[in-house]
């Protein structure tokens, strides 16, 4: 009796790749819905830590949920109002900054020509386009502003996720063949994700607050906006702090001159060095590191899928994938490839 031919490895790989293309296209098409949902999931994971702390102190579930949601809603509304006002003001002043940047570029071009250096046929604007730079910063900041505009949807989704989380273990226990193993893997997975997101959120908050207070002391315009941008971009390792510092330094150079711009750059550098090199490694540990190449590729990929907000989501999403792969012995080898360092013992798929 003949047995049906089995699918070749190449066919399976092509099928998996085709499925990935369809999923990625769906994510990109539904980004307007998925981005607030992802933010709600991350916030729900972060909020679960204070929720458990309040419950251990004897507070009922409904009271703890109400307190956390009130604090979350108040924070989002307050930050959203401040950032919205800053974005409106920045949008109105962008033409002035663009003109000042053109003047600065023309002055720099004149100095360069006096040194005998040849410029491109189109001038310095072939290298630095003020209009394109202003539009880029505007799109990036507007993306975060749009995210905060969905605060009501995010808060409601967080509420339903946290309420639903109390019944998930019982549901999994009733539908899985090996509930103890499944719940154990899920518990390990959620504990790793919660540790990463909670510590990263605290470190990002410290970074954003320090930069905001520092810029306010220097009298730099839109200090709250730049501090909030530093908070978001701190979730992107290696290059997030550079991306957050660029608009603040450039606008300080245009408005206040090179001395203040260098002072602003030094403040960003010190804040990120203290938090990223001293505080974060002390509490984060070394078990959740991603390869530098993976961080860069994830930044490009998630930024392409979800726009400017995708840059903020890139590291948590990639870390989520890594932890999920790590929890299953069959896919642990992929997690090793995503890691910054190789494990002490070889990890092979079983």
N, C-alpha and C positions, 0 to 999 in steps of 0.2 A: 504494500500500500504506500502510495507516494505521500509525502508530507509537504504541505505548502511551503514555498520558499520563504525564508526569513528575510527581514529587511536588512540591508547592508548598513554598515556604520556610517558611510557617506550619506545615505538617504536619511538616516536619523538626524545627522548633524544639519543637513539642509532643512529638515522639517522644524527642528528647534530654532534655527536662524529665521525661518519664515514666520514662525510664531512670535519671535522677538520683534521682528519688524512690524508686525500687526499690532502688538501690544504698545510699542513705542509710538507708532502713529496714532493710536487711540489716546495715549497719554497726552501727546502734543495737542490733539484736537480738543480734548476735554480739559485743558489746563486751567480754564477759568473756574471749573468746579473742583478739580483735584487739588489745586494749590491750597485753598482754604481747608479742605479736608485733611491734607497732610499736616498743615499747621495745627489743626485741632488735635490730631493724633499725637503730635509731639508735645503739645501743651498738656494733653491728658496724661501722658506718661510722666511729664515733669510734675504735674499737680498731684499725682498719686503719692509722691513722697510726703508732702505736707498733710495730705488726707490721712495716710496711715499714722502719721505723728499725732494728729488731732484725735484720731480714734483711740490710740494708745493712752491718751490723756483722759479718756472717759467721755468724750463728746459723741453724741449720737451721729449716725451716718448723715441724716438729713441736715443737721446743723453744721457739720463739717463741710458738706457739699455746698451749702448755702454760703458759708463764710468764704470758701475758696473762690466760688463763682463771682461773688460780689467784689472781692479783691481783684480778680482777673478782669472783670468787666470794667471796674474803675480804672485800672492801670491802662487797659487798651483804649478806653475812651479818652483819658487824659493825654496819653502819649499821642494818640491819633489826632486829637485837636491841636496839640502843639506842633506836630509834624505837618499837619494839613496847612496851618497858618504859615509855617516856615516855607513849605513848598510853594504856596501861592505867592509869598513875598519873593522867593528866589526866582520863580517864573517871570515875575514882573521886572526883575532886575537883571535877568540873563542877557538881554540886548546890551545893557550898559557894560556888563562884564565882558561881553564879546568884543565891544568896541575898545575897551581898555586893553584887552589882550592883543588886539590887532596893533594898537599903538605900541605896546611893549615889544611885540614881534618885529615891527618896523624899526624900532630903535635898536634892537639886538642885531637885525640884519645890517643896519648902517655901521654898527661897530665891527661886525664881521668883515664887511667889505673894506673898511679902513685897514684891516689886518692883511688884506691881499688874498683872502680866501674866496673861491668861486662858489656862488650859490646856484641851485638848479634854475632852469629857464623860467619856471613859474614862481620863483622866489621861495621864501621860507614856508609859505602856505602849502607848497607841495609836500613839505615834511610835517607841518603842524597846521591843521585846519581849525581855526577857532570855532566856526559854526558847527562842525562835526563834533568837537569836544563838548560844546555847550549842549548839543542835542543828546549826546551819550549820557552826560551827567543828569540831564533832565529825565531821560527815560529810566535810568537806574533808580533815581530817587522816587519818581512817580510810581515805579513798580512796588516799592515798599509802602508808599502811601496808599496805593490801591489795596494792598494786603490788609492794612489797618482799617480801611473803609469797610471791609467785610467782617469787622469785629463782632457784630451781633450774630452772624451765621457761625462764626468760629466758637463763640461762647456757648451757643445752644448745642453745637455738635460736641463740644467738650462735656457738657452736662450729660447728654445721652450716652456718650462713650463711657463715662465714669459710672453711670447707673448700670449700663449693660455689663460692665466688667465684673460686677458681683455675681452674675449668673453664668458667665462663660465657663468656669471650671465644671459646674454641674452639667452643662450642655456637652462639653468635651468628654466627660466621664461616661455619658450615656451613648455616645456615638462612636467612640474609638475602641478598637479591640484590646488595646493595652493602655488603659487610662493612666495608670501610675507612671509609666515611661513617658507618655505624651505630656502629661502635666508637669513632670520633672523637667523635660526639655524646654517646655514653654516657660516655666518658672526661671530656669537658668537664662534663657534668652531675654526675658523681660527684665531680669535683674541687671544684665549687662547693658541693655539699652538704657534703662533708667539711670544707672550709674554714669554712663557717658553723657546723656542729655542733661541731667541735673547739674553735674560738675561743670560741664561746658557752659550751661546757661548762667551759673553763678560767676564763672570766670569772665564771661562776656559782659555781664552786668557790671562787674568791677571795672573792666576796661572802658566800657561806654561812659560810666559815671565819672571815672577819673579824667577822661578826655574832655567831657562836657564841662566839668569844673575848671579844668586847666584853660580851655578856650574862653570860658566866661571871664576868668581872671585876666586873660590877655586882651579882652574886648573884641574878640573875633566874631564876625557876624555869623548867624545861624549855628551857634555852638551846640544847641540841643539837637539839631538835625545831624551834625557831624558826629556827635556822640552816639546817636541812635544808629547811624550807619556803621560806626565802629562796633557797636554791639552785634548787629546782624553779621557783619563780615568777619567777626572773630570766630564764627563757626567754620570759616574756610581757612584751613591751616596754610602756613607758608606765605601765601600771596594775598590773603584777605586783608591783613593790616595795611598792605601797600595800596590796595584798591581803595580802602576807606580813607587813607591819608591824602591821596592825590587831589581830590577836589578841594579839601580844606586848605592844603598848602598852596595850590594854584590861586584860589580866590584871595588868600592872605597876601600872596605876592602881588596880585593886581591891586588890592585895596590898601595894603599897609606897607608894602615894600619888602625887600629881601631879608631884612633883619627879623621882622616878625614871622615871615615865612619859614626861615631856618629855625626859629624858636618853636613854631608849631610842629615842624617836622621832628625836631628833637623830642618834643613832648609825646608824639605818637610812638617814636622809637622806644623811649624809656618805658612808657606804659605797656607796650606789647612785649618788651624784653622781660620786665618784672613779672607780668602775668603769665606769658607763654613759656618762659625759661625757668622761673622760680616757683610760682604758685601752682600752675597747672600740672607740671610733672609730679609735684609732691602729692597731690590728691588724685590725679587721674591714673597714675600707674603707667606701666609700659605695655600692658597686654592688649590695647586697643589701637595700636599704631597702624597707619596705612602707609603704603609705599608712596614716595613723593611723586612718581610717575602716575600712580593711580589717582592721587589727589588732583593732579593737573588734568588728567583725562576726564575725571568725574566732573570737575568744574566746567570744562568745555561741554560735556555731554548734557548735564542737567541744566546748564545755562541755555543750551540750544532748545531743550524740550520745554522748559518752563519760563524762559526769559530771564530778566535780572534777578527775580526772586529765586530762580533755580540755582544761582551761585551761592545763595545763603543755604539752600536746602541740600546742596551737593554733598557736603561732608556727612551730615546726619543720615542721608539716604544711603550713601555708599557704606557707612558704618553699619546701618541696619542690614544691608545685604550681606556684609561680611560676617556679622554675628549670626545671621540666619544660616549661612553656609557652614559656619563653624560648629553649629549645634548638631549637624548631621554628619556621621562618619563618612558617608558616601560622597559628600561635597566638601569635606574639610580641606582637601588639597587645593581647591579653588581659593578658599579663604587664606591659605598659606601664601599663594601667589599675590594676593592683595595686600599682604602684611608688609610692614617695613623691614622686619628681620625674619630670618628663617628659624624654625623651632629647633630645639636641641636634638630631637629625634625625627627621622623622616616620617612624613605623614602621607600615607598612600590610601587611595579609595579602596574600601572593602568590597 
